Amino acid sequence: MARLDQRHGFPPTVSAADLGARRDATFTRQAGERIADTLASVGVNLNLAPVVDLNVNPTNPIIGSLGRSFSADPAVVTAQVEAFVGGHRSVGC
């Protein structure tokens, strides 16, 4: 769940849950780059994301139900987090 969302004039983003379901590290890295570029454009150079929690309870009101976790599988979460953070780092965020 992005706090800087379309309601506030920012471009749409793909949820961590959707990125994890794709299992495509290249796509996730590109999504991370786009988010970092957007943040940089408004002067933000630090993002306290992504969430690295496992989605072990899909009805959890903070993680699972908001799509903030990449997966319940630790290997998927690890790969997706690495790609997402790599995208941020590639643009200096």
mmCIF file as gemmi writes it, N, C-alpha and C atoms, coordinates in Angstrom:
data_model
loop_
_atom_site.group_PDB
_atom_site.id
_atom_site.type_symbol
_atom_site.label_atom_id
_atom_site.label_alt_id
_atom_site.label_comp_id
_atom_site.label_asym_id
_atom_site.label_entity_id
_atom_site.label_seq_id
_atom_site.pdbx_PDB_ins_code
_atom_site.Cartn_x
_atom_site.Cartn_y
_atom_site.Cartn_z
_atom_site.occupancy
_atom_site.B_iso_or_equiv
_atom_site.pdbx_formal_charge
_atom_site.auth_seq_id
_atom_site.auth_asym_id
_atom_site.pdbx_PDB_model_num
ATOM 1 N N . MET Axp A 1 ? 0.837 -1.171 0 1 0 ? 1 A 1
ATOM 2 C CA . MET Axp A 1 ? 0 0 0 1 0 ? 1 A 1
ATOM 3 C C . MET Axp A 1 ? 0.883 1.235 0 1 0 ? 1 A 1
ATOM 4 N N . ALA Axp A 2 ? 0.762 2.034 -0.987 1 0 ? 2 A 1
ATOM 5 C CA . ALA Axp A 2 ? 1.567 3.245 -1.109 1 0 ? 2 A 1
ATOM 6 C C . ALA Axp A 2 ? 0.846 4.415 -0.452 1 0 ? 2 A 1
ATOM 7 N N . ARG Axp A 3 ? 1.556 5.142 0.356 1 0 ? 3 A 1
ATOM 8 C CA . ARG Axp A 3 ? 0.981 6.343 0.975 1 0 ? 3 A 1
ATOM 9 C C . ARG Axp A 3 ? 0.934 7.492 -0.042 1 0 ? 3 A 1
ATOM 10 N N . LEU Axp A 4 ? 1.902 7.525 -0.94 1 0 ? 4 A 1
ATOM 11 C CA . LEU Axp A 4 ? 1.927 8.536 -2.002 1 0 ? 4 A 1
ATOM 12 C C . LEU Axp A 4 ? 1.278 7.905 -3.229 1 0 ? 4 A 1
ATOM 13 N N . ASP Axp A 5 ? -0.04 7.957 -3.257 1 0 ? 5 A 1
ATOM 14 C CA . ASP Axp A 5 ? -0.78 7.242 -4.291 1 0 ? 5 A 1
ATOM 15 C C . ASP Axp A 5 ? -1.457 8.195 -5.272 1 0 ? 5 A 1
ATOM 16 N N . GLN Axp A 6 ? -2.276 7.645 -6.138 1 0 ? 6 A 1
ATOM 17 C CA . GLN Axp A 6 ? -2.933 8.418 -7.19 1 0 ? 6 A 1
ATOM 18 C C . GLN Axp A 6 ? -3.832 9.512 -6.624 1 0 ? 6 A 1
ATOM 19 N N . ARG Axp A 7 ? -4.41 9.286 -5.462 1 0 ? 7 A 1
ATOM 20 C CA . ARG Axp A 7 ? -5.268 10.312 -4.856 1 0 ? 7 A 1
ATOM 21 C C . ARG Axp A 7 ? -4.482 11.584 -4.553 1 0 ? 7 A 1
ATOM 22 N N . HIS Axp A 8 ? -3.159 11.42 -4.406 1 0 ? 8 A 1
ATOM 23 C CA . HIS Axp A 8 ? -2.3 12.553 -4.085 1 0 ? 8 A 1
ATOM 24 C C . HIS Axp A 8 ? -1.437 12.989 -5.28 1 0 ? 8 A 1
ATOM 25 N N . GLY Axp A 9 ? -1.798 12.546 -6.474 1 0 ? 9 A 1
ATOM 26 C CA . GLY Axp A 9 ? -1.117 12.992 -7.684 1 0 ? 9 A 1
ATOM 27 C C . GLY Axp A 9 ? 0.089 12.168 -8.099 1 0 ? 9 A 1
ATOM 28 N N . PHE Axp A 10 ? 0.289 11.019 -7.492 1 0 ? 10 A 1
ATOM 29 C CA . PHE Axp A 10 ? 1.427 10.167 -7.827 1 0 ? 10 A 1
ATOM 30 C C . PHE Axp A 10 ? 0.984 9.054 -8.77 1 0 ? 10 A 1
ATOM 31 N N . PRO Axp A 11 ? 1.924 8.506 -9.551 1 0 ? 11 A 1
ATOM 32 C CA . PRO Axp A 11 ? 1.556 7.429 -10.48 1 0 ? 11 A 1
ATOM 33 C C . PRO Axp A 11 ? 1.188 6.154 -9.724 1 0 ? 11 A 1
ATOM 34 N N . PRO Axp A 12 ? 0.372 5.308 -10.338 1 0 ? 12 A 1
ATOM 35 C CA . PRO Axp A 12 ? 0.004 4.047 -9.7 1 0 ? 12 A 1
ATOM 36 C C . PRO Axp A 12 ? 1.225 3.14 -9.536 1 0 ? 12 A 1
ATOM 37 N N . THR Axp A 13 ? 1.176 2.29 -8.534 1 0 ? 13 A 1
ATOM 38 C CA . THR Axp A 13 ? 2.235 1.305 -8.308 1 0 ? 13 A 1
ATOM 39 C C . THR Axp A 13 ? 1.618 -0.08 -8.204 1 0 ? 13 A 1
ATOM 40 N N . VAL Axp A 14 ? 2.456 -1.084 -8.338 1 0 ? 14 A 1
ATOM 41 C CA . VAL Axp A 14 ? 2.029 -2.471 -8.216 1 0 ? 14 A 1
ATOM 42 C C . VAL Axp A 14 ? 2.284 -2.904 -6.777 1 0 ? 14 A 1
ATOM 43 N N . SER Axp A 15 ? 1.324 -3.583 -6.164 1 0 ? 15 A 1
ATOM 44 C CA . SER Axp A 15 ? 1.49 -4.021 -4.778 1 0 ? 15 A 1
ATOM 45 C C . SER Axp A 15 ? 2.567 -5.099 -4.671 1 0 ? 15 A 1
ATOM 46 N N . ALA Axp A 16 ? 3.121 -5.214 -3.484 1 0 ? 16 A 1
ATOM 47 C CA . ALA Axp A 16 ? 4.108 -6.268 -3.24 1 0 ? 16 A 1
ATOM 48 C C . ALA Axp A 16 ? 3.501 -7.643 -3.506 1 0 ? 16 A 1
ATOM 49 N N . ALA Axp A 17 ? 2.234 -7.826 -3.109 1 0 ? 17 A 1
ATOM 50 C CA . ALA Axp A 17 ? 1.579 -9.118 -3.341 1 0 ? 17 A 1
ATOM 51 C C . ALA Axp A 17 ? 1.517 -9.441 -4.832 1 0 ? 17 A 1
ATOM 52 N N . ASP Axp A 18 ? 1.184 -8.445 -5.641 1 0 ? 18 A 1
ATOM 53 C CA . ASP Axp A 18 ? 1.124 -8.671 -7.092 1 0 ? 18 A 1
ATOM 54 C C . ASP Axp A 18 ? 2.509 -8.926 -7.67 1 0 ? 18 A 1
ATOM 55 N N . LEU Axp A 19 ? 3.512 -8.198 -7.182 1 0 ? 19 A 1
ATOM 56 C CA . LEU Axp A 19 ? 4.885 -8.438 -7.643 1 0 ? 19 A 1
ATOM 57 C C . LEU Axp A 19 ? 5.334 -9.851 -7.27 1 0 ? 19 A 1
ATOM 58 N N . GLY Axp A 20 ? 5.064 -10.247 -6.038 1 0 ? 20 A 1
ATOM 59 C CA . GLY Axp A 20 ? 5.447 -11.591 -5.595 1 0 ? 20 A 1
ATOM 60 C C . GLY Axp A 20 ? 4.762 -12.687 -6.385 1 0 ? 20 A 1
ATOM 61 N N . ALA Axp A 21 ? 3.503 -12.46 -6.726 1 0 ? 21 A 1
ATOM 62 C CA . ALA Axp A 21 ? 2.758 -13.457 -7.496 1 0 ? 21 A 1
ATOM 63 C C . ALA Axp A 21 ? 3.345 -13.631 -8.898 1 0 ? 21 A 1
ATOM 64 N N . ARG Axp A 22 ? 3.903 -12.571 -9.452 1 0 ? 22 A 1
ATOM 65 C CA . ARG Axp A 22 ? 4.533 -12.653 -10.782 1 0 ? 22 A 1
ATOM 66 C C . ARG Axp A 22 ? 5.833 -13.458 -10.75 1 0 ? 22 A 1
ATOM 67 N N . ARG Axp A 23 ? 6.545 -13.358 -9.63 1 0 ? 23 A 1
ATOM 68 C CA . ARG Axp A 23 ? 7.843 -14.035 -9.472 1 0 ? 23 A 1
ATOM 69 C C . ARG Axp A 23 ? 8.806 -13.681 -10.606 1 0 ? 23 A 1
ATOM 70 N N . ASP Axp A 24 ? 8.852 -12.408 -10.931 1 0 ? 24 A 1
ATOM 71 C CA . ASP Axp A 24 ? 9.692 -11.917 -12.008 1 0 ? 24 A 1
ATOM 72 C C . ASP Axp A 24 ? 10.598 -10.823 -11.439 1 0 ? 24 A 1
ATOM 73 N N . ALA Axp A 25 ? 11.811 -11.205 -11.094 1 0 ? 25 A 1
ATOM 74 C CA . ALA Axp A 25 ? 12.737 -10.273 -10.442 1 0 ? 25 A 1
ATOM 75 C C . ALA Axp A 25 ? 13.034 -9.054 -11.303 1 0 ? 25 A 1
ATOM 76 N N . THR Axp A 26 ? 13.098 -9.23 -12.597 1 0 ? 26 A 1
ATOM 77 C CA . THR Axp A 26 ? 13.36 -8.095 -13.485 1 0 ? 26 A 1
ATOM 78 C C . THR Axp A 26 ? 12.223 -7.093 -13.422 1 0 ? 26 A 1
ATOM 79 N N . PHE Axp A 27 ? 11.006 -7.571 -13.46 1 0 ? 27 A 1
ATOM 80 C CA . PHE Axp A 27 ? 9.838 -6.7 -13.364 1 0 ? 27 A 1
ATOM 81 C C . PHE Axp A 27 ? 9.818 -5.983 -12.012 1 0 ? 27 A 1
ATOM 82 N N . THR Axp A 28 ? 10.135 -6.71 -10.945 1 0 ? 28 A 1
ATOM 83 C CA . THR Axp A 28 ? 10.154 -6.111 -9.612 1 0 ? 28 A 1
ATOM 84 C C . THR Axp A 28 ? 11.243 -5.062 -9.5 1 0 ? 28 A 1
ATOM 85 N N . ARG Axp A 29 ? 12.406 -5.329 -10.067 1 0 ? 29 A 1
ATOM 86 C CA . ARG Axp A 29 ? 13.48 -4.335 -10.052 1 0 ? 29 A 1
ATOM 87 C C . ARG Axp A 29 ? 13.051 -3.064 -10.787 1 0 ? 29 A 1
ATOM 88 N N . GLN Axp A 30 ? 12.41 -3.228 -11.915 1 0 ? 30 A 1
ATOM 89 C CA . GLN Axp A 30 ? 11.931 -2.071 -12.677 1 0 ? 30 A 1
ATOM 90 C C . GLN Axp A 30 ? 10.864 -1.304 -11.896 1 0 ? 30 A 1
ATOM 91 N N . ALA Axp A 31 ? 9.991 -2.009 -11.203 1 0 ? 31 A 1
ATOM 92 C CA . ALA Axp A 31 ? 8.979 -1.353 -10.369 1 0 ? 31 A 1
ATOM 93 C C . ALA Axp A 31 ? 9.66 -0.562 -9.256 1 0 ? 31 A 1
ATOM 94 N N . GLY Axp A 32 ? 10.686 -1.157 -8.653 1 0 ? 32 A 1
ATOM 95 C CA . GLY Axp A 32 ? 11.453 -0.452 -7.626 1 0 ? 32 A 1
ATOM 96 C C . GLY Axp A 32 ? 12.131 0.79 -8.171 1 0 ? 32 A 1
ATOM 97 N N . GLU Axp A 33 ? 12.661 0.702 -9.366 1 0 ? 33 A 1
ATOM 98 C CA . GLU Axp A 33 ? 13.297 1.861 -10.005 1 0 ? 33 A 1
ATOM 99 C C . GLU Axp A 33 ? 12.286 2.98 -10.253 1 0 ? 33 A 1
ATOM 100 N N . ARG Axp A 34 ? 11.11 2.619 -10.755 1 0 ? 34 A 1
ATOM 101 C CA . ARG Axp A 34 ? 10.081 3.627 -11.026 1 0 ? 34 A 1
ATOM 102 C C . ARG Axp A 34 ? 9.654 4.338 -9.735 1 0 ? 34 A 1
ATOM 103 N N . ILE Axp A 35 ? 9.472 3.569 -8.676 1 0 ? 35 A 1
ATOM 104 C CA . ILE Axp A 35 ? 9.086 4.163 -7.397 1 0 ? 35 A 1
ATOM 105 C C . ILE Axp A 35 ? 10.192 5.086 -6.887 1 0 ? 35 A 1
ATOM 106 N N . ALA Axp A 36 ? 11.43 4.635 -6.961 1 0 ? 36 A 1
ATOM 107 C CA . ALA Axp A 36 ? 12.559 5.455 -6.506 1 0 ? 36 A 1
ATOM 108 C C . ALA Axp A 36 ? 12.682 6.719 -7.336 1 0 ? 36 A 1
ATOM 109 N N . ASP Axp A 37 ? 12.466 6.622 -8.636 1 0 ? 37 A 1
ATOM 110 C CA . ASP Axp A 37 ? 12.491 7.812 -9.502 1 0 ? 37 A 1
ATOM 111 C C . ASP Axp A 37 ? 11.413 8.809 -9.085 1 0 ? 37 A 1
ATOM 112 N N . THR Axp A 38 ? 10.222 8.303 -8.81 1 0 ? 38 A 1
ATOM 113 C CA . THR Axp A 38 ? 9.132 9.172 -8.374 1 0 ? 38 A 1
ATOM 114 C C . THR Axp A 38 ? 9.484 9.85 -7.056 1 0 ? 38 A 1
ATOM 115 N N . LEU Axp A 39 ? 10.005 9.083 -6.117 1 0 ? 39 A 1
ATOM 116 C CA . LEU Axp A 39 ? 10.389 9.655 -4.827 1 0 ? 39 A 1
ATOM 117 C C . LEU Axp A 39 ? 11.449 10.732 -5.006 1 0 ? 39 A 1
ATOM 118 N N . ALA Axp A 40 ? 12.449 10.444 -5.807 1 0 ? 40 A 1
ATOM 119 C CA . ALA Axp A 40 ? 13.531 11.406 -6.041 1 0 ? 40 A 1
ATOM 120 C C . ALA Axp A 40 ? 12.994 12.691 -6.671 1 0 ? 40 A 1
ATOM 121 N N . SER Axp A 41 ? 11.989 12.572 -7.513 1 0 ? 41 A 1
ATOM 122 C CA . SER Axp A 41 ? 11.444 13.749 -8.196 1 0 ? 41 A 1
ATOM 123 C C . SER Axp A 41 ? 10.789 14.737 -7.233 1 0 ? 41 A 1
ATOM 124 N N . VAL Axp A 42 ? 10.43 14.265 -6.04 1 0 ? 42 A 1
ATOM 125 C CA . VAL Axp A 42 ? 9.832 15.162 -5.043 1 0 ? 42 A 1
ATOM 126 C C . VAL Axp A 42 ? 10.761 15.361 -3.845 1 0 ? 42 A 1
ATOM 127 N N . GLY Axp A 43 ? 12.035 14.981 -4.02 1 0 ? 43 A 1
ATOM 128 C CA . GLY Axp A 43 ? 13.034 15.247 -2.997 1 0 ? 43 A 1
ATOM 129 C C . GLY Axp A 43 ? 13.198 14.199 -1.917 1 0 ? 43 A 1
ATOM 130 N N . VAL Axp A 44 ? 12.602 13.035 -2.096 1 0 ? 44 A 1
ATOM 131 C CA . VAL Axp A 44 ? 12.73 11.954 -1.115 1 0 ? 44 A 1
ATOM 132 C C . VAL Axp A 44 ? 13.89 11.061 -1.534 1 0 ? 44 A 1
ATOM 133 N N . ASN Axp A 45 ? 14.815 10.785 -0.6 1 0 ? 45 A 1
ATOM 134 C CA . ASN Axp A 45 ? 15.951 9.921 -0.926 1 0 ? 45 A 1
ATOM 135 C C . ASN Axp A 45 ? 16.033 8.691 -0.025 1 0 ? 45 A 1
ATOM 136 N N . LEU Axp A 46 ? 14.985 8.443 0.772 1 0 ? 46 A 1
ATOM 137 C CA . LEU Axp A 46 ? 14.935 7.269 1.645 1 0 ? 46 A 1
ATOM 138 C C . LEU Axp A 46 ? 13.521 6.718 1.638 1 0 ? 46 A 1
ATOM 139 N N . ASN Axp A 47 ? 13.408 5.44 1.392 1 0 ? 47 A 1
ATOM 140 C CA . ASN Axp A 47 ? 12.112 4.773 1.392 1 0 ? 47 A 1
ATOM 141 C C . ASN Axp A 47 ? 12.168 3.632 2.387 1 0 ? 47 A 1
ATOM 142 N N . LEU Axp A 48 ? 11.289 3.63 3.371 1 0 ? 48 A 1
ATOM 143 C CA . LEU Axp A 48 ? 11.256 2.562 4.366 1 0 ? 48 A 1
ATOM 144 C C . LEU Axp A 48 ? 10.409 1.4 3.853 1 0 ? 48 A 1
ATOM 145 N N . ALA Axp A 49 ? 10.708 0.974 2.682 1 0 ? 49 A 1
ATOM 146 C CA . ALA Axp A 49 ? 10.024 -0.139 2.038 1 0 ? 49 A 1
ATOM 147 C C . ALA Axp A 49 ? 11.088 -0.946 1.312 1 0 ? 49 A 1
ATOM 148 N N . PRO Axp A 50 ? 10.824 -2.16 1.016 1 0 ? 50 A 1
ATOM 149 C CA . PRO Axp A 50 ? 9.572 -2.877 1.128 1 0 ? 50 A 1
ATOM 150 C C . PRO Axp A 50 ? 9.425 -3.579 2.477 1 0 ? 50 A 1
ATOM 151 N N . VAL Axp A 51 ? 8.218 -4.048 2.718 1 0 ? 51 A 1
ATOM 152 C CA . VAL Axp A 51 ? 7.946 -4.895 3.875 1 0 ? 51 A 1
ATOM 153 C C . VAL Axp A 51 ? 8.545 -6.261 3.58 1 0 ? 51 A 1
ATOM 154 N N . VAL Axp A 52 ? 9.261 -6.81 4.519 1 0 ? 52 A 1
ATOM 155 C CA . VAL Axp A 52 ? 9.86 -8.133 4.297 1 0 ? 52 A 1
ATOM 156 C C . VAL Axp A 52 ? 9.183 -9.215 5.133 1 0 ? 52 A 1
ATOM 157 N N . ASP Axp A 53 ? 8.006 -8.921 5.63 1 0 ? 53 A 1
ATOM 158 C CA . ASP Axp A 53 ? 7.243 -9.918 6.376 1 0 ? 53 A 1
ATOM 159 C C . ASP Axp A 53 ? 6.74 -11.019 5.45 1 0 ? 53 A 1
ATOM 160 N N . LEU Axp A 54 ? 6.595 -12.205 6.012 1 0 ? 54 A 1
ATOM 161 C CA . LEU Axp A 54 ? 5.972 -13.301 5.286 1 0 ? 54 A 1
ATOM 162 C C . LEU Axp A 54 ? 4.464 -13.175 5.442 1 0 ? 54 A 1
ATOM 163 N N . ASN Axp A 55 ? 3.745 -13.437 4.408 1 0 ? 55 A 1
ATOM 164 C CA . ASN Axp A 55 ? 2.282 -13.358 4.455 1 0 ? 55 A 1
ATOM 165 C C . ASN Axp A 55 ? 1.703 -14.674 4.972 1 0 ? 55 A 1
ATOM 166 N N . VAL Axp A 56 ? 1.958 -14.954 6.228 1 0 ? 56 A 1
ATOM 167 C CA . VAL Axp A 56 ? 1.486 -16.211 6.81 1 0 ? 56 A 1
ATOM 168 C C . VAL Axp A 56 ? 0.034 -16.128 7.275 1 0 ? 56 A 1
ATOM 169 N N . ASN Axp A 57 ? -0.518 -14.915 7.329 1 0 ? 57 A 1
ATOM 170 C CA . ASN Axp A 57 ? -1.914 -14.726 7.696 1 0 ? 57 A 1
ATOM 171 C C . ASN Axp A 57 ? -2.537 -13.727 6.721 1 0 ? 57 A 1
ATOM 172 N N . PRO Axp A 58 ? -3.112 -14.219 5.627 1 0 ? 58 A 1
ATOM 173 C CA . PRO Axp A 58 ? -3.649 -13.331 4.593 1 0 ? 58 A 1
ATOM 174 C C . PRO Axp A 58 ? -4.712 -12.356 5.095 1 0 ? 58 A 1
ATOM 175 N N . THR Axp A 59 ? -5.331 -12.625 6.257 1 0 ? 59 A 1
ATOM 176 C CA . THR Axp A 59 ? -6.35 -11.712 6.78 1 0 ? 59 A 1
ATOM 177 C C . THR Axp A 59 ? -5.768 -10.701 7.763 1 0 ? 59 A 1
ATOM 178 N N . ASN Axp A 60 ? -4.471 -10.729 7.982 1 0 ? 60 A 1
ATOM 179 C CA . ASN Axp A 60 ? -3.841 -9.749 8.858 1 0 ? 60 A 1
ATOM 180 C C . ASN Axp A 60 ? -4.158 -8.356 8.331 1 0 ? 60 A 1
ATOM 181 N N . PRO Axp A 61 ? -4.708 -7.479 9.165 1 0 ? 61 A 1
ATOM 182 C CA . PRO Axp A 61 ? -5.142 -6.17 8.665 1 0 ? 61 A 1
ATOM 183 C C . PRO Axp A 61 ? -4.008 -5.223 8.273 1 0 ? 61 A 1
ATOM 184 N N . ILE Axp A 62 ? -2.792 -5.521 8.651 1 0 ? 62 A 1
ATOM 185 C CA . ILE Axp A 62 ? -1.668 -4.637 8.345 1 0 ? 62 A 1
ATOM 186 C C . ILE Axp A 62 ? -0.836 -5.153 7.163 1 0 ? 62 A 1
ATOM 187 N N . ILE Axp A 63 ? -0.639 -6.442 7.069 1 0 ? 63 A 1
ATOM 188 C CA . ILE Axp A 63 ? 0.243 -7.011 6.041 1 0 ? 63 A 1
ATOM 189 C C . ILE Axp A 63 ? -0.553 -7.715 4.942 1 0 ? 63 A 1
ATOM 190 N N . GLY Axp A 64 ? -1.202 -8.79 5.282 1 0 ? 64 A 1
ATOM 191 C CA . GLY Axp A 64 ? -1.856 -9.627 4.274 1 0 ? 64 A 1
ATOM 192 C C . GLY Axp A 64 ? -2.991 -8.964 3.532 1 0 ? 64 A 1
ATOM 193 N N . SER Axp A 65 ? -3.912 -8.364 4.266 1 0 ? 65 A 1
ATOM 194 C CA . SER Axp A 65 ? -5.093 -7.813 3.6 1 0 ? 65 A 1
ATOM 195 C C . SER Axp A 65 ? -4.79 -6.569 2.773 1 0 ? 65 A 1
ATOM 196 N N . LEU Axp A 66 ? -3.655 -5.932 3.003 1 0 ? 66 A 1
ATOM 197 C CA . LEU Axp A 66 ? -3.274 -4.741 2.233 1 0 ? 66 A 1
ATOM 198 C C . LEU Axp A 66 ? -2.297 -5.043 1.101 1 0 ? 66 A 1
ATOM 199 N N . GLY Axp A 67 ? -1.931 -6.311 0.924 1 0 ? 67 A 1
ATOM 200 C CA . GLY Axp A 67 ? -1.023 -6.68 -0.161 1 0 ? 67 A 1
ATOM 201 C C . GLY Axp A 67 ? 0.398 -6.189 0.043 1 0 ? 67 A 1
ATOM 202 N N . ARG Axp A 68 ? 0.818 -6.001 1.308 1 0 ? 68 A 1
ATOM 203 C CA . ARG Axp A 68 ? 2.136 -5.429 1.596 1 0 ? 68 A 1
ATOM 204 C C . ARG Axp A 68 ? 3.257 -6.46 1.616 1 0 ? 68 A 1
ATOM 205 N N . SER Axp A 69 ? 2.926 -7.742 1.583 1 0 ? 69 A 1
ATOM 206 C CA . SER Axp A 69 ? 3.945 -8.79 1.595 1 0 ? 69 A 1
ATOM 207 C C . SER Axp A 69 ? 4.059 -9.406 0.209 1 0 ? 69 A 1
ATOM 208 N N . PHE Axp A 70 ? 5.283 -9.766 -0.153 1 0 ? 70 A 1
ATOM 209 C CA . PHE Axp A 70 ? 5.496 -10.402 -1.45 1 0 ? 70 A 1
ATOM 210 C C . PHE Axp A 70 ? 4.957 -11.824 -1.5 1 0 ? 70 A 1
ATOM 211 N N . SER Axp A 71 ? 4.964 -12.527 -0.355 1 0 ? 71 A 1
ATOM 212 C CA . SER Axp A 71 ? 4.584 -13.936 -0.384 1 0 ? 71 A 1
ATOM 213 C C . SER Axp A 71 ? 4.634 -14.524 1.025 1 0 ? 71 A 1
ATOM 214 N N . ALA Axp A 72 ? 4.133 -15.728 1.158 1 0 ? 72 A 1
ATOM 215 C CA . ALA Axp A 72 ? 4.307 -16.501 2.388 1 0 ? 72 A 1
ATOM 216 C C . ALA Axp A 72 ? 5.575 -17.342 2.303 1 0 ? 72 A 1
ATOM 217 N N . ASP Axp A 73 ? 6.147 -17.445 1.127 1 0 ? 73 A 1
ATOM 218 C CA . ASP Axp A 73 ? 7.336 -18.26 0.879 1 0 ? 73 A 1
ATOM 219 C C . ASP Axp A 73 ? 8.599 -17.415 1.087 1 0 ? 73 A 1
ATOM 220 N N . PRO Axp A 74 ? 9.452 -17.802 2.048 1 0 ? 74 A 1
ATOM 221 C CA . PRO Axp A 74 ? 10.664 -17.012 2.316 1 0 ? 74 A 1
ATOM 222 C C . PRO Axp A 74 ? 11.562 -16.838 1.097 1 0 ? 74 A 1
ATOM 223 N N . ALA Axp A 75 ? 11.645 -17.824 0.24 1 0 ? 75 A 1
ATOM 224 C CA . ALA Axp A 75 ? 12.509 -17.716 -0.944 1 0 ? 75 A 1
ATOM 225 C C . ALA Axp A 75 ? 11.976 -16.659 -1.911 1 0 ? 75 A 1
ATOM 226 N N . VAL Axp A 76 ? 10.665 -16.604 -2.071 1 0 ? 76 A 1
ATOM 227 C CA . VAL Axp A 76 ? 10.055 -15.602 -2.956 1 0 ? 76 A 1
ATOM 228 C C . VAL Axp A 76 ? 10.267 -14.211 -2.375 1 0 ? 76 A 1
ATOM 229 N N . VAL Axp A 77 ? 10.023 -14.067 -1.07 1 0 ? 77 A 1
ATOM 230 C CA . VAL Axp A 77 ? 10.204 -12.768 -0.424 1 0 ? 77 A 1
ATOM 231 C C . VAL Axp A 77 ? 11.648 -12.3 -0.576 1 0 ? 77 A 1
ATOM 232 N N . THR Axp A 78 ? 12.594 -13.179 -0.325 1 0 ? 78 A 1
ATOM 233 C CA . THR Axp A 78 ? 14.011 -12.825 -0.433 1 0 ? 78 A 1
ATOM 234 C C . THR Axp A 78 ? 14.358 -12.344 -1.837 1 0 ? 78 A 1
ATOM 235 N N . ALA Axp A 79 ? 13.942 -13.085 -2.85 1 0 ? 79 A 1
ATOM 236 C CA . ALA Axp A 79 ? 14.256 -12.719 -4.234 1 0 ? 79 A 1
ATOM 237 C C . ALA Axp A 79 ? 13.6 -11.393 -4.624 1 0 ? 79 A 1
ATOM 238 N N . GLN Axp A 80 ? 12.354 -11.203 -4.21 1 0 ? 80 A 1
ATOM 239 C CA . GLN Axp A 80 ? 11.635 -9.982 -4.563 1 0 ? 80 A 1
ATOM 240 C C . GLN Axp A 80 ? 12.203 -8.758 -3.84 1 0 ? 80 A 1
ATOM 241 N N . VAL Axp A 81 ? 12.528 -8.921 -2.581 1 0 ? 81 A 1
ATOM 242 C CA . VAL Axp A 81 ? 13.119 -7.812 -1.821 1 0 ? 81 A 1
ATOM 243 C C . VAL Axp A 81 ? 14.461 -7.417 -2.43 1 0 ? 81 A 1
ATOM 244 N N . GLU Axp A 82 ? 15.265 -8.4 -2.768 1 0 ? 82 A 1
ATOM 245 C CA . GLU Axp A 82 ? 16.563 -8.112 -3.383 1 0 ? 82 A 1
ATOM 246 C C . GLU Axp A 82 ? 16.395 -7.315 -4.676 1 0 ? 82 A 1
ATOM 247 N N . ALA Axp A 83 ? 15.425 -7.707 -5.484 1 0 ? 83 A 1
ATOM 248 C CA . ALA Axp A 83 ? 15.188 -7.007 -6.749 1 0 ? 83 A 1
ATOM 249 C C . ALA Axp A 83 ? 14.651 -5.595 -6.512 1 0 ? 83 A 1
ATOM 250 N N . PHE Axp A 84 ? 13.698 -5.448 -5.613 1 0 ? 84 A 1
ATOM 251 C CA . PHE Axp A 84 ? 13.084 -4.152 -5.329 1 0 ? 84 A 1
ATOM 252 C C . PHE Axp A 84 ? 14.126 -3.177 -4.776 1 0 ? 84 A 1
ATOM 253 N N . VAL Axp A 85 ? 14.904 -3.616 -3.796 1 0 ? 85 A 1
ATOM 254 C CA . VAL Axp A 85 ? 15.938 -2.769 -3.212 1 0 ? 85 A 1
ATOM 255 C C . VAL Axp A 85 ? 17.012 -2.456 -4.257 1 0 ? 85 A 1
ATOM 256 N N . GLY Axp A 86 ? 17.34 -3.422 -5.078 1 0 ? 86 A 1
ATOM 257 C CA . GLY Axp A 86 ? 18.302 -3.185 -6.161 1 0 ? 86 A 1
ATOM 258 C C . GLY Axp A 86 ? 17.843 -2.086 -7.095 1 0 ? 86 A 1
ATOM 259 N N . GLY Axp A 87 ? 16.542 -2.059 -7.388 1 0 ? 87 A 1
ATOM 260 C CA . GLY Axp A 87 ? 15.991 -1.006 -8.224 1 0 ? 87 A 1
ATOM 261 C C . GLY Axp A 87 ? 16.118 0.362 -7.564 1 0 ? 87 A 1
ATOM 262 N N . HIS Axp A 88 ? 15.861 0.411 -6.277 1 0 ? 88 A 1
ATOM 263 C CA . HIS Axp A 88 ? 16.017 1.673 -5.535 1 0 ? 88 A 1
ATOM 264 C C . HIS Axp A 88 ? 17.472 2.131 -5.535 1 0 ? 88 A 1
ATOM 265 N N . ARG Axp A 89 ? 18.354 1.214 -5.252 1 0 ? 89 A 1
ATOM 266 C CA . ARG Axp A 89 ? 19.776 1.581 -5.179 1 0 ? 89 A 1
ATOM 267 C C . ARG Axp A 89 ? 20.31 2.029 -6.527 1 0 ? 89 A 1
ATOM 268 N N . SER Axp A 90 ? 19.782 1.463 -7.597 1 0 ? 90 A 1
ATOM 269 C CA . SER Axp A 90 ? 20.292 1.83 -8.926 1 0 ? 90 A 1
ATOM 270 C C . SER Axp A 90 ? 20.021 3.287 -9.27 1 0 ? 90 A 1
ATOM 271 N N . VAL Axp A 91 ? 19.044 3.887 -8.601 1 0 ? 91 A 1
ATOM 272 C CA . VAL Axp A 91 ? 18.753 5.305 -8.844 1 0 ? 91 A 1
ATOM 273 C C . VAL Axp A 91 ? 19.096 6.173 -7.626 1 0 ? 91 A 1
ATOM 274 N N . GLY Axp A 92 ? 19.81 5.609 -6.683 1 0 ? 92 A 1
ATOM 275 C CA . GLY Axp A 92 ? 20.323 6.381 -5.558 1 0 ? 92 A 1
ATOM 276 C C . GLY Axp A 92 ? 19.376 6.621 -4.411 1 0 ? 92 A 1
ATOM 277 N N . CYS Axp A 93 ? 18.388 5.781 -4.271 1 0 ? 93 A 1
ATOM 278 C CA . CYS Axp A 93 ? 17.442 5.927 -3.159 1 0 ? 93 A 1
ATOM 279 C C . CYS Axp A 93 ? 17.713 4.845 -2.128 1 0 ? 93 A 1
